[in-house]
Amino acid sequence: MTNIILLGPPGAGKGTQAARLQDNLGIVHISTGDMLRAEVASGSDLGEQAKGIMESGGLVPDDLIIAMISKRISCEDCSGGFILDGFPRTTPQAEALDEMLADSGIVLDHVIEIRVDDEAMIQRITGRFACAECGAGYHDDFHPPKEDGVCDKCGSEKFVRRADDDEDTVRSRLQAYHRQTAPIISYYSDKGGLSSVDGMADIDEVTREICKITG
Ligand code: AMP
């Protein structure tokens, strides 16, 4: 059983690397962004509260996120290990996570920071899109589909872009990261459990570096 936190700004590749870790280690990928987008799509109370905040690039209030994660990590499928992607994002969230883990006797094995450059993140994020059917990820400049407008994996011709991936919103999300999330890097490094990888390297190289850490 391995429990991992992936830290890094929007666009650092946390989602991509978490999906690979999920496959390689057989542990559950928990993305608070994906959970919130599902809440918004379902029109739940939580989704209604989160929608406008997400669209503006701000952070959803800690109490809502902490309640959502607390419920999620107590699910049976997490007993074999999990990767947290997008949580914690503030110091109160990190402190609440510590309490939750201590209460359930769960040990955090690795906190891995993916380090990247802000301007490069804007180009990475604003160009990304995904297949609406199978979720395969693409990028206008770095990874377009082999045949224009057709998904390499499933042949679908429907693609989606995240509503918060336009440049202005991305700048707000990066600001929120530097203001509210960057301080938790020192929170974990002070506790002595932080590793860092260079997120500007090629995707496969980043995966290799992460695998060296997770063993
Ligand atoms: P992500 O997919 O991780 O980039 O998250 C998309 C958006 O969901 C963020 O810009 C926030 O508005 C919201 N969000 C996701 N995770 C959190 C969190 N841990 N705390 C607060 N807001 C979050």
Residues whose N, C-alpha, C, O or C-beta is under 5 A from the ligand:
A	BS01	AMP	P10 T32 G33 D34 L36 I53 M54 G57 G58 L59 V60 I65 D85 G86 F87 P88 R89 R173
